[in-house]
Amino acid sequence: MQLKFNASYFYKTLVFFAIEVLIATVLSRIGILRAYVGDILVILLLYCLVLSFVKVKNKDKLLIGIFIFAVVVEVLQYFRIASYLGFSYGSLGYILLGNHFSWEDIVCYAIGCGIAKLFL
């Protein structure tokens, strides 16, 4: 692993981040986008973010690591970790950590990993 800036992945990160913000704000009333597409895109965003700054030899291991990270965050949601850490409803920490465990989210994370492997 070596630190190295990759402009292509950085621009993709910015695009995915902009789409996530759009989904979370303007398009939040469209349930399928908020519930499923956002969870798929967050994997792509994390993947591109890491590859923006780190040269990775084995991208499959990176995807596995990102998937495990996402699942751990999802499990922490089951235990309502945001509330235990003192984040109030609607705060940035509460939004980032999430507040609702869902098996569907884990499926979306796996789909996001598959898309990243095939297309990024």
PyMOL commands that set and color helices and strands:
alter all, ss='L'
color gray80, all
select helices_A, chain A and resi 7-24+31-53+59-78+81-84+92-97+103-119
alter helices_A, ss='H'
color red, helices_A
select strands_A, chain A and resi 2-3+54-55
alter strands_A, ss='S'
color yellow, strands_A
deselect
rebuild
show_as cartoon
